[in-house]
Amino acid sequence: MKKHKPRVVIDTNLILSALVFGGKVAQLRLAWQNQQFIPLISKTTITELIRVLHYPKFQLTKSEQEDLLLDYLPYTETVKMPTKLPTIPKCRDVFDEPFLLLAKVAKADYLITGDKDLLFIDDEFFCPIITLEQFWDKLQ
């Protein structure tokens, strides 16, 4: 029997860390490239990633930004968001809302984040909102 690949929403900070920086988070990049899970994206979440890649503090050329996106986008599943969006728990940070909406609409298995505000609402949400470390445990 074929094992179900988790369908997951990953917050921008983790994607960015996996793409730009080395270390433990870089393993996330290898995991999606090895198709251990399916990253879910929407137009809004990918727009956010593109916006953040442009930040001057990263000093990425346009070509480097494109290369990083090419290391991510081919492995993702794009979810079309409905016109009438579902209800989600209140967020302190409006930039977190697209990730909750995507997870709910796509019926994601997990939302992976390091954001304490998102982790705090886990009990109120339909899918587990977990840290990267917790996700590694689930993948084993």
DSSP file (Angstrom, degrees, kcal/mol; ACC not computed):
  #  RESIDUE AA STRUCTURE BP1 BP2  ACC     N-H-->O    O-->H-N    N-H-->O    O-->H-N    TCO  KAPPA ALPHA  PHI   PSI    X-CA   Y-CA   Z-CA
    1    1 A M              0   0    0      0, 0.0     2,-0.3     0, 0.0     0, 0.0   0.000 360.0 360.0 360.0 135.1    0.0    0.0    0.0
    2    2 A K        -     0   0    0      1,-0.1     2,-0.2     3,-0.0     3,-0.0  -0.546 360.0-120.9 -76.4 132.7    1.3    3.4   -0.9
    3    3 A K        -     0   0    0     -2,-0.3     2,-0.3     1,-0.1    -1,-0.1  -0.528  27.9-112.3 -75.3 137.1    2.0    5.7    2.0
    4    4 A H        -     0   0    0     -2,-0.2    -1,-0.1     1,-0.1     3,-0.0  -0.525  25.6-135.8 -68.6 125.6    0.1    9.0    2.0
    5    5 A K        -     0   0    0     -2,-0.3    32,-0.2     1,-0.1    31,-0.1  -0.741  28.2-113.6 -81.8 126.3    2.4   12.0    1.4
    6    6 A P        -     0   0    0      0, 0.0    32,-3.2     0, 0.0     2,-0.6  -0.330  19.9-142.3 -60.7 138.5    1.4   14.8    3.8
    7    7 A R  E     -a   38   0A   0     30,-0.2   102,-3.1   100,-0.1   103,-1.1  -0.925  33.5-179.5-101.4 118.1    0.0   17.9    2.2
    8    8 A V  E     -ab  39 110A   0     30,-2.6    32,-3.1    -2,-0.6     2,-0.5  -0.900  33.0-142.5-130.4 149.0    1.4   20.8    4.2
    9    9 A V  E     - b   0 111A   0    101,-2.3   103,-3.3    -2,-0.3     2,-0.4  -0.928  24.1-163.4-102.3 130.4    1.3   24.6    4.4
   10   10 A I  E     - b   0 112A   0     -2,-0.5   103,-0.2    30,-0.5   101,-0.0  -0.955  19.4-119.6-117.6 132.3    4.6   26.1    5.3
   11   11 A D    >>  -     0   0    0    101,-2.3     4,-2.0    -2,-0.4     3,-0.5  -0.305  27.5-110.2 -70.4 158.1    4.9   29.6    6.6
   12   12 A T  H 3> S+     0   0    0      1,-0.2     4,-3.1     2,-0.2     5,-0.2   0.847 113.6  58.4 -57.5 -40.6    7.1   32.1    4.6
   13   13 A N  H 3> S+     0   0    0      1,-0.2     4,-2.3     2,-0.2    -1,-0.2   0.892 108.7  45.2 -61.1 -39.8    9.8   32.3    7.2
   14   14 A L  H <> S+     0   0    0     -3,-0.5     4,-2.5     2,-0.2    -1,-0.2   0.908 113.9  48.6 -70.7 -41.1   10.5   28.6    7.1
   15   15 A I  H  X S+     0   0    0     -4,-2.0     4,-2.2     2,-0.2     5,-0.2   0.946 113.3  48.3 -61.6 -46.9   10.5   28.4    3.3
   16   16 A L  H  X>S+     0   0    0     -4,-3.1     4,-3.1     1,-0.2     5,-0.5   0.920 111.7  48.8 -59.6 -46.2   12.8   31.4    3.2
   17   17 A S  H  X5S+     0   0    0     -4,-2.3     4,-1.5    -5,-0.2    -1,-0.2   0.902 111.5  50.1 -61.6 -41.2   15.2   29.9    5.8
   18   18 A A  H  <5S+     0   0    0     -4,-2.5    -1,-0.2     1,-0.2    -2,-0.2   0.863 118.6  38.5 -65.3 -35.8   15.2   26.6    3.9
   19   19 A L  H  <5S+     0   0    0     -4,-2.2    -2,-0.2    -5,-0.2    -1,-0.2   0.883 128.4  26.9 -81.7 -40.9   16.0   28.3    0.6
   20   20 A V  H  <5S+     0   0    0     -4,-3.1     2,-0.2    -5,-0.2    -3,-0.2   0.829 115.5  49.3 -97.4 -36.6   18.4   31.0    1.7
   21   21 A F     << -     0   0    0     -4,-1.5     2,-0.0    -5,-0.5     0, 0.0  -0.667  67.8-137.0-109.3 160.1   20.1   29.7    4.8
   22   22 A G        +     0   0    0     -2,-0.2     3,-0.4     3,-0.1     4,-0.3   0.127  56.8  76.0 -88.4-150.5   21.9   26.5    5.7
   23   23 A G  S >  S-     0   0    0      1,-0.2     3,-0.9     2,-0.2     4,-0.4  -0.297 102.4 -28.3  81.5-163.6   21.6   24.5    8.9
   24   24 A K  T >  S+     0   0    0      1,-0.3     3,-1.4     2,-0.2     4,-0.3   0.829 131.7  58.2 -62.0 -36.8   18.8   22.3   10.1
   25   25 A V  T >> S+     0   0    0     -3,-0.4     3,-1.8     1,-0.3     4,-0.6   0.788  91.0  72.1 -67.5 -25.5   16.0   24.1    8.3
   26   26 A A  H X> S+     0   0    0     -3,-0.9     4,-1.4    -4,-0.3     3,-0.5   0.752  83.0  71.2 -61.3 -22.2   17.8   23.4    5.0
   27   27 A Q  H <> S+     0   0    0     -3,-1.4     4,-2.3    -4,-0.4    -1,-0.3   0.793  87.2  65.0 -62.7 -26.8   16.7   19.8    5.4
   28   28 A L  H <> S+     0   0    0     -3,-1.8     4,-2.2    -4,-0.3    -1,-0.2   0.910  98.9  52.1 -60.7 -42.2   13.2   21.0    4.7
   29   29 A R  H <X S+     0   0    0     -4,-0.6     4,-2.3    -3,-0.5    -1,-0.2   0.922 109.9  47.8 -60.4 -46.1   14.3   21.9    1.2
   30   30 A L  H  X S+     0   0    0     -4,-1.4     4,-2.1     1,-0.2    -1,-0.2   0.882 109.1  55.2 -62.8 -37.8   15.7   18.4    0.7
   31   31 A A  H  <>S+     0   0    0     -4,-2.3     5,-2.8     2,-0.2     6,-0.5   0.903 110.7  42.9 -65.1 -41.8   12.5   16.8    2.0
   32   32 A W  H ><5S+     0   0    0     -4,-2.2     3,-1.2     3,-0.2    -1,-0.2   0.885 114.0  51.8 -73.0 -34.2   10.3   18.6   -0.5
   33   33 A Q  H 3<5S+     0   0    0     -4,-2.3    -2,-0.2     1,-0.3    -1,-0.2   0.838 109.5  49.8 -67.8 -30.6   12.8   17.9   -3.3
   34   34 A N  T 3<5S-     0   0    0     -4,-2.1    -1,-0.3    -5,-0.2    -2,-0.2   0.339 115.6-122.0 -86.1   6.3   12.7   14.2   -2.4
   35   35 A Q  T < 5 +     0   0    0     -3,-1.2    -3,-0.2    -5,-0.1    -2,-0.1   0.852  64.8 144.3  56.1  41.3    8.9   14.5   -2.4
   36   36 A Q  S   <S+     0   0    0     -5,-2.8     2,-0.3     1,-0.1    -4,-0.2   0.687  76.6   3.1 -77.4 -19.3    8.5   13.3    1.2
   37   37 A F  S    S-     0   0    0     -6,-0.5   -30,-0.2   -32,-0.2    -1,-0.1  -0.951  76.9-112.6-155.0 169.0    5.6   15.8    1.4
   38   38 A I  E     -a    7   0A   0    -32,-3.2   -30,-2.6    -2,-0.3     2,-0.3  -0.935  24.7-145.0-113.8 112.0    3.6   18.1   -0.8
   39   39 A P  E     -a    8   0A   0      0, 0.0    38,-2.5     0, 0.0     2,-0.4  -0.578  16.3-144.4 -72.8 135.7    3.9   21.9    0.0
   40   40 A L  E     +d   77   0B   0    -32,-3.1   -30,-0.5    -2,-0.3     2,-0.3  -0.835  21.4 178.1-102.4 138.2    0.7   23.7   -0.7
   41   41 A I  E     -d   78   0B   0     36,-2.4    38,-3.0    -2,-0.4     2,-0.3  -0.924  13.3-164.2-133.8 160.7    0.6   27.3   -2.1
   42   42 A S     >  -     0   0    0     -2,-0.3     4,-2.4    36,-0.2     5,-0.3  -0.866  42.9 -99.4-131.6 170.2   -1.9   29.9   -3.1
   43   43 A K  H  > S+     0   0    0     36,-0.4     4,-1.9    -2,-0.3     5,-0.1   0.902 124.1  49.1 -56.3 -41.2   -1.5   33.0   -5.1
   44   44 A T  H  > S+     0   0    0      2,-0.2     4,-1.8     1,-0.2    -1,-0.2   0.905 111.0  47.1 -68.7 -42.5   -1.4   35.0   -1.9
   45   45 A T  H  > S+     0   0    0      1,-0.2     4,-1.8     2,-0.2    -1,-0.2   0.868 113.8  47.4 -71.3 -33.7    1.2   32.9   -0.1
   46   46 A I  H  X S+     0   0    0     -4,-2.4     4,-2.5     2,-0.2    -1,-0.2   0.862 108.9  54.7 -74.6 -33.4    3.5   32.8   -3.1
   47   47 A T  H  X S+     0   0    0     -4,-1.9     4,-2.4    -5,-0.3    -2,-0.2   0.897 107.6  51.6 -61.7 -39.7    3.1   36.6   -3.6
   48   48 A E  H  X S+     0   0    0     -4,-1.8     4,-2.3     2,-0.2    -2,-0.2   0.912 109.2  49.4 -62.5 -43.8    4.2   36.9    0.0
   49   49 A L  H  X S+     0   0    0     -4,-1.8     4,-2.3     2,-0.2    -2,-0.2   0.925 111.5  48.6 -62.4 -44.6    7.3   34.7   -0.6
   50   50 A I  H  X S+     0   0    0     -4,-2.5     4,-0.9     1,-0.2    -1,-0.2   0.909 110.8  51.6 -61.6 -42.2    8.3   36.8   -3.7
   51   51 A R  H >< S+     0   0    0     -4,-2.4     3,-0.6     1,-0.2     4,-0.3   0.917 111.4  46.7 -60.0 -44.7    7.8   40.0   -1.7
   52   52 A V  H >< S+     0   0    0     -4,-2.3     3,-1.7     1,-0.2    -1,-0.2   0.863 104.3  60.3 -69.7 -35.9   10.1   38.8    1.1
   53   53 A L  H 3< S+     0   0    0     -4,-2.3     7,-0.3     1,-0.3    -1,-0.2   0.759 100.1  59.2 -62.1 -22.7   12.8   37.5   -1.4
   54   54 A H  T << S+     0   0    0     -4,-0.9    -1,-0.3    -3,-0.6    -2,-0.2   0.571  74.9 124.7 -81.4  -9.8   13.0   41.1   -2.6
   55   55 A Y    X>  -     0   0    0     -3,-1.7     3,-1.6    -4,-0.3     4,-0.5  -0.266  65.2-133.6 -55.0 131.9   14.0   42.5    0.9
   56   56 A P  G >4 S+     0   0    0      0, 0.0     3,-1.2     0, 0.0    -1,-0.2   0.805  99.8  70.6 -57.1 -31.0   17.3   44.4    0.6
   57   57 A K  G 34 S+     0   0    0      1,-0.3    -2,-0.1     2,-0.1    -3,-0.0   0.750  96.5  52.2 -63.0 -21.7   18.7   42.6    3.7
   58   58 A F  G <4 S-     0   0    0     -3,-1.6    -1,-0.3    -6,-0.2    -3,-0.1   0.672  92.1-151.2 -86.4 -17.3   18.9   39.4    1.7
   59   59 A Q    <<  +     0   0    0     -3,-1.2     2,-0.5    -4,-0.5    -2,-0.1   0.869  33.3 163.5  49.8  45.0   20.9   41.1   -1.1
   60   60 A L        -     0   0    0     -5,-0.4    -1,-0.2    -7,-0.3    -2,-0.1  -0.801  33.5-133.9 -96.0 131.7   19.6   38.6   -3.7
   61   61 A T     >  -     0   0    0     -2,-0.5     4,-2.5     1,-0.1     5,-0.2  -0.320  30.2-105.2 -72.1 165.6   19.8   39.4   -7.3
   62   62 A K  H  > S+     0   0    0      1,-0.2     4,-2.4     2,-0.2     5,-0.2   0.905 124.1  51.9 -58.1 -41.5   16.8   38.9   -9.5
   63   63 A S  H  > S+     0   0    0      2,-0.2     4,-2.4     1,-0.2    -1,-0.2   0.900 109.2  48.8 -63.4 -42.0   18.5   35.8  -11.0
   64   64 A E  H  > S+     0   0    0      2,-0.2     4,-2.4     1,-0.2    -2,-0.2   0.899 110.3  51.6 -64.6 -40.6   19.1   34.4   -7.5
   65   65 A Q  H  X S+     0   0    0     -4,-2.5     4,-2.2     1,-0.2    -2,-0.2   0.925 110.8  48.0 -61.0 -44.5   15.5   35.1   -6.5
   66   66 A E  H  X S+     0   0    0     -4,-2.4     4,-2.1     1,-0.2    -2,-0.2   0.903 110.3  51.8 -63.4 -41.7   14.3   33.2   -9.6
   67   67 A D  H  X S+     0   0    0     -4,-2.4     4,-0.9     2,-0.2    -1,-0.2   0.903 109.4  50.1 -61.6 -41.4   16.7   30.3   -8.9
   68   68 A L  H >< S+     0   0    0     -4,-2.4     3,-0.6     1,-0.2     4,-0.3   0.910 110.1  49.7 -64.5 -41.9   15.3   30.0   -5.3
   69   69 A L  H >X S+     0   0    0     -4,-2.2     4,-3.0     1,-0.2     3,-1.3   0.871 107.2  55.4 -63.8 -35.5   11.8   30.0   -6.6
   70   70 A L  H 3< S+     0   0    0     -4,-2.1    -1,-0.2     1,-0.3    -2,-0.2   0.706 102.3  57.6 -70.5 -18.7   12.7   27.3   -9.1
   71   71 A D  T << S+     0   0    0     -4,-0.9    -1,-0.3    -3,-0.6    -2,-0.2   0.503 122.0  25.0 -83.6  -5.0   14.0   25.2   -6.2
   72   72 A Y  T X4 S+     0   0    0     -3,-1.3     3,-1.9    -4,-0.3     4,-0.3   0.723 108.8  61.8-121.3 -55.3   10.5   25.4   -4.6
   73   73 A L  G >< S+     0   0    0     -4,-3.0     3,-1.8     1,-0.3    -3,-0.2   0.809  95.7  60.3 -56.1 -39.5    7.7   26.0   -7.0
   74   74 A P  G 3  S+     0   0    0      0, 0.0    -1,-0.3     0, 0.0    -4,-0.1   0.734 106.3  50.4 -62.3 -17.7    8.0   22.8   -9.1
   75   75 A Y  G <  S+     0   0    0     -3,-1.9    -2,-0.2     2,-0.0     2,-0.2   0.431  97.7  91.0 -97.1  -0.6    7.4   20.7   -5.9
   76   76 A T    <   -     0   0    0     -3,-1.8     2,-0.5    -4,-0.3   -36,-0.2  -0.479  66.7-135.3 -98.4 164.0    4.3   22.5   -4.8
   77   77 A E  E     -d   40   0B   0    -38,-2.5   -36,-2.4    -2,-0.2     2,-0.4  -0.985  23.1-139.2-115.1 122.9    0.6   22.1   -5.4
   78   78 A T  E     -d   41   0B   0     -2,-0.5     2,-0.5   -38,-0.2   -36,-0.2  -0.691  13.5-155.4 -85.9 130.9   -1.3   25.3   -6.2
   79   79 A V        -     0   0    0    -38,-3.0     2,-0.5    -2,-0.4   -36,-0.4  -0.917  10.7-137.1-108.8 125.0   -4.7   25.6   -4.5
   80   80 A K        -     0   0    0     -2,-0.5   -38,-0.0   -38,-0.1    -2,-0.0  -0.701  22.7-137.3 -81.2 124.7   -7.3   27.8   -6.1
   81   81 A M        -     0   0    0     -2,-0.5     4,-0.1     1,-0.1    21,-0.1  -0.618  17.4-118.3 -85.1 140.2   -9.0   29.9   -3.3
   82   82 A P        -     0   0    0      0, 0.0    -1,-0.1     0, 0.0     3,-0.0  -0.308  17.2-120.1 -72.9 160.1  -12.7   30.3   -3.4
   83   83 A T  S    S+     0   0    0      1,-0.2     2,-0.9     2,-0.1    -2,-0.0   0.921 108.4  54.9 -64.2 -44.2  -14.4   33.7   -3.8
   84   84 A K  S    S-     0   0    0     -3,-0.0    -1,-0.2     0, 0.0     0, 0.0  -0.821  89.2-149.6 -93.8 107.2  -16.2   33.1   -0.5
   85   85 A L        -     0   0    0     -2,-0.9     3,-0.1     1,-0.1    -2,-0.1  -0.466  15.1-112.3 -80.0 147.1  -13.4   32.4    2.0
   86   86 A P        -     0   0    0      0, 0.0     2,-0.3     0, 0.0    -1,-0.1  -0.227  36.9 -92.3 -72.3 166.1  -14.1   30.1    5.0
   87   87 A T        -     0   0    0     17,-0.0     0, 0.0    14,-0.0     0, 0.0  -0.600  47.2-179.8 -77.9 137.4  -14.1   31.3    8.6
   88   88 A I        -     0   0    0     -2,-0.3     3,-0.1    -3,-0.1    37,-0.1  -0.905  36.2 -83.5-131.6 161.8  -10.7   31.1   10.4
   89   89 A P        -     0   0    0      0, 0.0     2,-0.1     0, 0.0    11,-0.1  -0.291  58.1 -90.9 -61.5 151.8   -9.6   32.0   14.0
   90   90 A K        -     0   0    0      1,-0.0     2,-0.4     2,-0.0     3,-0.1  -0.385  43.6-153.5 -63.2 139.3   -8.7   35.6   14.6
   91   91 A C        -     0   0    0      1,-0.1     3,-0.1    -3,-0.1    27,-0.0  -0.909  19.7-146.6-115.9 144.1   -5.0   36.4   14.0
   92   92 A R  S    S+     0   0    0     -2,-0.4     2,-0.6     1,-0.2    -1,-0.1   0.859  96.0  51.4 -70.6 -35.0   -2.9   39.1   15.6
   93   93 A D  S >> S-     0   0    0      1,-0.1     3,-2.1    -3,-0.1     4,-0.5  -0.911  72.6-155.3-108.4 116.3   -0.9   39.3   12.4
   94   94 A V  G >4 S+     0   0    0     -2,-0.6     3,-0.8     1,-0.3    -1,-0.1   0.758  93.0  68.5 -62.0 -23.6   -3.0   39.7    9.2
   95   95 A F  G 34 S+     0   0    0      1,-0.2     4,-0.3     2,-0.2    -1,-0.3   0.657  93.8  59.0 -70.6 -13.6   -0.1   38.2    7.2
   96   96 A D  G X> S+     0   0    0     -3,-2.1     4,-1.6     1,-0.2     3,-0.9   0.739  86.3  78.7 -81.6 -24.4   -0.8   34.9    9.0
   97   97 A E  H <X S+     0   0    0     -3,-0.8     4,-2.8    -4,-0.5     5,-0.2   0.868  85.1  57.0 -56.8 -43.8   -4.4   34.7    7.6
   98   98 A P  H 3> S+     0   0    0      0, 0.0     4,-2.3     0, 0.0    -1,-0.2   0.838 106.7  51.2 -59.3 -30.1   -3.5   33.5    4.1
   99   99 A F  H <> S+     0   0    0     -3,-0.9     4,-2.3    -4,-0.3    -2,-0.2   0.889 111.4  46.1 -74.0 -39.2   -1.8   30.5    5.6
  100  100 A L  H  X S+     0   0    0     -4,-1.6     4,-2.2     2,-0.2     5,-0.2   0.919 114.3  48.9 -65.8 -43.6   -4.7   29.6    7.8
  101  101 A L  H  X S+     0   0    0     -4,-2.8     4,-3.0     2,-0.2     5,-0.3   0.925 111.8  48.9 -61.7 -45.2   -7.1   30.0    4.8
  102  102 A L  H  X S+     0   0    0     -4,-2.3     4,-2.7    -5,-0.2     6,-0.2   0.929 111.0  50.0 -60.9 -46.0   -4.9   27.9    2.6
  103  103 A A  H  X>S+     0   0    0     -4,-2.3     5,-2.4     1,-0.2     4,-0.6   0.899 115.0  44.1 -60.4 -40.7   -4.7   25.1    5.1
  104  104 A K  H ><5S+     0   0    0     -4,-2.2     3,-0.6     3,-0.2    -2,-0.2   0.947 116.0  44.5 -71.3 -48.6   -8.4   25.1    5.6
  105  105 A V  H 3<5S+     0   0    0     -4,-3.0    -2,-0.2     1,-0.2    -3,-0.2   0.904 118.8  43.5 -62.9 -41.7   -9.4   25.3    1.9
  106  106 A A  H 3<5S-     0   0    0     -4,-2.7    -1,-0.2    -5,-0.3    -2,-0.2   0.554 105.0-128.1 -81.2  -7.4   -6.8   22.7    0.9
  107  107 A K  T <<5 -     0   0    0     -3,-0.6    -3,-0.2    -4,-0.6  -100,-0.1   0.951  38.7-162.1  55.3  49.9   -7.7   20.4    3.9
  108  108 A A      < -     0   0    0     -5,-2.4  -100,-0.2    -6,-0.2     3,-0.1  -0.199  24.9-137.7 -62.0 151.5   -4.0   20.4    4.7
  109  109 A D  S    S+     0   0    0   -102,-3.1     2,-0.3     1,-0.3  -101,-0.2   0.837  84.6   1.8 -76.3 -34.8   -2.6   17.7    6.9
  110  110 A Y  E     -b    8   0A   0   -103,-1.1  -101,-2.3    17,-0.1     2,-0.5  -0.991  53.4-144.6-149.6 153.4   -0.4   20.2    8.8
  111  111 A L  E     -bc   9 129A   0     17,-2.2    19,-2.5    -2,-0.3     2,-0.5  -0.995  28.1-155.2-115.1 119.2    0.5   23.9    8.9
  112  112 A I  E     +bc  10 130A   0   -103,-3.3  -101,-2.3    -2,-0.5     2,-0.3  -0.839  28.7 142.6-102.9 128.2    4.2   24.1    9.8
  113  113 A T        -     0   0    0     17,-2.6    19,-0.2    -2,-0.5    -2,-0.0  -0.980  50.7-150.5-155.8 161.9    5.4   27.3   11.4
  114  114 A G        +     0   0    0     -2,-0.3     2,-0.6    17,-0.2    17,-0.1   0.296  66.0 118.7-111.8   1.2    7.7   28.8   14.0
  115  115 A D     >  -     0   0    0      1,-0.2     4,-2.5     2,-0.0     3,-0.3  -0.579  55.0-155.2 -76.2 114.7    5.3   31.7   14.6
  116  116 A K  H  > S+     0   0    0     -2,-0.6     4,-1.9     1,-0.2    -1,-0.2   0.841  92.8  58.1 -60.5 -34.8    4.2   31.6   18.2
  117  117 A D  H  > S+     0   0    0      2,-0.2     4,-0.9     1,-0.2    -1,-0.2   0.914 110.6  42.5 -62.1 -42.3    0.9   33.4   17.4
  118  118 A L  H >4 S+     0   0    0     -3,-0.3     3,-0.7     1,-0.2     4,-0.3   0.909 112.6  52.4 -70.6 -41.4    0.0   30.6   14.9
  119  119 A L  H >< S+     0   0    0     -4,-2.5     3,-1.1     1,-0.2     4,-0.2   0.833 103.7  60.4 -62.0 -30.7    1.1   27.9   17.3
  120  120 A F  H 3< S+     0   0    0     -4,-1.9     3,-0.5     1,-0.2    -1,-0.2   0.816 101.7  51.1 -67.5 -31.8   -1.1   29.4   20.0
  121  121 A I  T XX S+     0   0    0     -4,-0.9     3,-1.9    -3,-0.7     4,-0.6   0.389  75.9 110.6 -88.7   6.0   -4.3   29.0   18.0
  122  122 A D  G X4 S+     0   0    0     -3,-1.1     3,-1.4     1,-0.3    -1,-0.2   0.848  72.6  55.7 -49.1 -43.4   -3.7   25.3   17.2
  123  123 A D  G 34 S+     0   0    0     -3,-0.5    -1,-0.3     1,-0.3    -2,-0.1   0.755 107.6  50.2 -64.3 -23.6   -6.5   24.1   19.5
  124  124 A E  G <4 S+     0   0    0     -3,-1.9    -1,-0.3    -4,-0.1     2,-0.2   0.511  98.3  84.3 -91.2  -5.3   -9.0   26.3   17.6
  125  125 A F  S << S-     0   0    0     -3,-1.4     4,-0.1    -4,-0.6   -37,-0.0  -0.652  76.0-129.3-108.0 157.3   -8.0   25.0   14.1
  126  126 A F  S    S+     0   0    0     -2,-0.2    -1,-0.1     2,-0.1    -4,-0.0   0.773  92.3  42.7 -77.0 -26.3   -9.1   22.0   12.1
  127  127 A C  S    S-     0   0    0      1,-0.0   -17,-0.1    -5,-0.0    -2,-0.1  -0.877 100.6 -88.7-118.0 154.3   -5.6   20.7   11.2
  128  128 A P        -     0   0    0      0, 0.0   -17,-2.2     0, 0.0     2,-0.7  -0.355  30.2-152.7 -61.8 133.1   -2.5   20.6   13.5
  129  129 A I  E     +c  111   0A   0    -19,-0.2     2,-0.3   -10,-0.1   -17,-0.2  -0.946  34.0 168.9-104.6 112.8   -0.4   23.7   13.5
  130  130 A I  E     -c  112   0A   0    -19,-2.5   -17,-2.6    -2,-0.7     2,-0.1  -0.799  35.8-108.4-130.7 163.2    3.1   22.4   14.4
  131  131 A T     >  -     0   0    0     -2,-0.3     4,-2.0   -19,-0.2   -17,-0.2  -0.361  39.9-106.0 -80.6 167.8    6.7   23.3   14.6
  132  132 A L  H  > S+     0   0    0    -19,-0.2     4,-2.4     1,-0.2     5,-0.2   0.897 121.9  55.0 -61.9 -40.3    9.3   22.0   12.1
  133  133 A E  H  > S+     0   0    0      1,-0.2     4,-1.7     2,-0.2    -1,-0.2   0.911 107.9  48.6 -60.9 -42.5   10.7   19.7   14.8
  134  134 A Q  H  > S+     0   0    0      1,-0.2     4,-1.7     2,-0.2    -1,-0.2   0.875 109.1  54.0 -64.6 -36.3    7.2   18.2   15.4
  135  135 A F  H  X S+     0   0    0     -4,-2.0     4,-2.2     2,-0.2    -2,-0.2   0.909 104.1  54.3 -64.8 -41.7    6.8   17.8   11.6
  136  136 A W  H  X S+     0   0    0     -4,-2.4     4,-1.3     1,-0.2    -1,-0.2   0.913 107.3  51.7 -57.8 -41.5   10.1   15.8   11.4
  137  137 A D  H  < S+     0   0    0     -4,-1.7    -1,-0.2     1,-0.2     3,-0.2   0.888 109.7  49.5 -61.3 -39.0    8.7   13.5   14.1
  138  138 A K  H  < S+     0   0    0     -4,-1.7    -1,-0.2     1,-0.2    -2,-0.2   0.842 107.3  54.8 -69.2 -33.8    5.5   13.0   12.0
  139  139 A L  H  <        0   0    0     -4,-2.2    -1,-0.2     1,-0.2    -2,-0.2   0.768 360.0 360.0 -72.1 -25.1    7.5   12.2    8.8
  140  140 A Q     <        0   0    0     -4,-1.3    -1,-0.2    -3,-0.2    -2,-0.1   0.499 360.0 360.0 -63.7 360.0    9.5    9.4   10.5
